Amino acid sequence: MMTFSPILYRIYVLEDNRAETLVLKLAFSKMENVIIEYFNSATSFLQRLEQEIPDIVLMDYLLPDADGIEVIRKIKSKSDDIRIVVVSSQEQVSVIAEAQSEEIDNFIVKSPSCIRYLRKVMNDLIILVNYYKSIKGTW
């Protein structure tokens, strides 16, 4: 009898705030079939991106060691297949519009209620990644 391993989805989380990272770890703790790696700096994140391409990137916009738009562009330069979700306290429409102009998948303003929505967004993106993987063979 042949058994199949579930597809594993690689998610990179770039968040410099420790407390918010802990909240995200708790929020994603029940997600199945995912490998989640957490980064507290753009530098360590971009180094890892050179080694392995994730399916999804969840990132803060305001980073101490890099500009959020530049990080998005570097992600996109690696692969257009990477799904990007920005989660930030930035509420300025111009900032959100600039990030969206880089063809990210979602921009979520940090708030106490955003975690439930974020979980849904991540699950929806996994479905999307699965679909693309099925039509391309491998990503």
Sequence and secondary structure as in RCSB ss.txt:
>XXXX:A:sequence
MMTFSPILYRIYVLEDNRAETLVLKLAFSKMENVIIEYFNSATSFLQRLEQEIPDIVLMDYLLPDADGIEVIRKI
KSKSDDIRIVVVSSQEQVSVIAEAQSEEIDNFIVKSPSCIRYLRKVMNDLIILVNYYKSIKGTW
>XXXX:A:secstr
        EEEEEE   HHHHHHHHHHHTT  SEEEEEESSHHHHHHHHHH   SEEEE SEETTEEHHHHHHHH
HHH TT EEEEEES   HHHHHHHHHTT SEEEE  TTHHHHHHHHHHHHHHHHHHHHHHHS  
